[in-house]
Amino acid sequence: EVLIRERIQIERLFFDFDETQDGTLTLSELTRLIYFLRINANKGSIKLLFEAIDYEKKNYFTLNEFKHFLSESSFIRQTEK
């Protein structure tokens, strides 16, 4: 919702916070991204989010995994309404 409201491109946001420019985000990079978006979330919530995106438990996730997670989350929210 924040991404849509602020008209932020997911790809740009992802690569802006990919500090090592290796095409992945770690937990610490995701944490900075969440705080940048001013989303009110504690460290435990962010860790749960990270674990949901990184379901293969690699300790990172790719842009495609992030997009997939976001699209699935949007679908779930829409079907719950």
Secondary structure, DSSP 4 states (H G I P E B T S, - for coil): -HHHHHT--HHHHHHHH-TT-SSEE-HHHHHHHHHHTT----HHHHHHHHHHH-TT--S-EEHHHHHHHHHHHHHHHHHH-
